């Protein structure tokens, strides 16, 4: 499966259980996580990783995070794929495909 823009957006929004400690900390620093995530058990190596993730803009960070999760965890990701065209739905609860219009209610 290829990583197309809608799939990347879905992974970033709905697969945050696969973020590593450095990515969680970067999200906290970008102000994108609330108080339900903490990266308090970070090592010095993780702090260096956070600095690398934040060297560029947020879009770079988002793309790098999605690429890593897609590459490392693809088989385990809870993806809501259309049963007809196998493209990603808008949300984990969606039951209508944004690409082909198939409805699986």
C-alpha positions as CSV (number, residue, x, y, z in Angstrom):
1,X,0.0,0.0,0.0
2,X,1.3,3.5,-0.8
3,X,1.2,6.3,1.6
4,X,-1.1,8.9,0.0
5,X,-2.0,12.2,1.6
6,X,-5.4,11.2,3.1
7,X,-3.8,8.1,4.6
8,X,-0.9,10.1,6.1
9,X,-3.5,12.5,7.6
10,X,-5.4,9.6,9.1
11,X,-2.3,8.0,10.6
12,X,-1.2,11.3,12.2
13,X,-4.6,12.0,13.7
14,X,-5.8,8.6,14.7
15,X,-2.7,6.4,15.3
16,X,-1.0,8.4,18.0
17,X,-0.5,5.3,20.1
18,X,2.4,4.5,17.8
19,X,4.2,7.8,18.5
20,X,7.5,7.3,20.3
21,X,8.7,9.4,23.3
22,X,10.5,12.0,21.2
23,X,7.5,12.5,18.9
24,X,5.1,12.9,21.9
25,X,7.5,15.4,23.4
26,X,7.7,17.3,20.1
27,X,3.9,17.4,19.9
28,X,3.8,18.8,23.4
29,X,6.3,21.5,22.5
30,X,4.3,22.3,19.3
31,X,1.3,22.6,21.6
32,X,-0.6,19.9,19.8
33,X,-1.2,17.5,22.7
34,X,-3.2,18.2,25.8
35,X,-2.4,16.8,29.2
36,X,-3.3,13.2,28.4
37,X,0.2,12.4,27.0
38,X,3.5,12.8,28.8
39,X,7.0,12.0,27.8
40,X,8.4,12.1,31.3
41,X,10.5,8.9,30.9
42,X,12.6,10.4,28.1
43,X,16.3,9.6,27.9
44,X,19.0,12.1,26.8
45,X,19.0,10.3,23.4
46,X,15.3,11.0,23.1
47,X,15.9,14.7,23.9
48,X,18.4,14.8,21.0
49,X,15.7,13.2,18.8
50,X,13.2,15.8,19.8
51,X,15.7,18.5,18.8
52,X,16.2,16.9,15.4
53,X,12.4,16.6,14.9
54,X,12.0,20.3,15.7
55,X,14.8,21.6,13.5
56,X,12.4,22.2,10.7
57,X,8.7,23.2,10.6
58,X,5.7,21.3,11.9
59,X,4.9,19.9,8.5
60,X,8.3,18.3,8.3
61,X,7.8,16.8,11.7
62,X,4.4,15.5,10.7
63,X,5.7,13.9,7.5
64,X,8.7,12.3,9.3
65,X,6.5,10.9,12.1
66,X,3.9,9.5,9.6
67,X,6.6,7.9,7.5
68,X,8.2,6.2,10.5
69,X,4.9,4.9,11.8
70,X,3.8,3.7,8.3
71,X,7.2,1.9,7.8
72,X,7.5,0.4,11.3
73,X,3.9,-0.5,12.2
74,X,1.9,-0.7,9.0
75,X,0.6,-4.3,9.7
76,X,-0.6,-3.3,13.2
77,X,-2.3,0.1,12.4
78,X,-6.0,0.2,13.1
79,X,-7.0,1.5,9.6
80,X,-10.6,2.0,8.6
81,X,-10.4,1.0,4.9
82,X,-13.2,0.9,2.5
83,X,-14.2,-2.7,1.8
84,X,-14.8,-1.8,-1.9
85,X,-11.7,0.3,-3.0
86,X,-9.4,-0.3,0.1
87,X,-8.8,3.5,0.5
88,X,-8.9,5.1,4.0
89,X,-12.1,6.5,5.4
90,X,-12.2,10.0,7.0
91,X,-12.3,8.8,10.6
92,X,-12.2,5.5,12.5
93,X,-16.0,5.6,12.8
94,X,-16.8,6.5,9.2
95,X,-18.8,4.0,7.1
96,X,-18.9,5.8,3.8
97,X,-15.9,6.1,1.5
98,X,-14.8,9.5,0.5
99,X,-13.2,8.1,-2.7
100,X,-15.7,5.7,-4.3
101,X,-18.8,6.6,-2.2
102,X,-19.3,3.0,-1.1
103,X,-21.5,2.8,2.1
104,X,-21.0,-0.1,4.6
105,X,-23.5,0.9,7.3
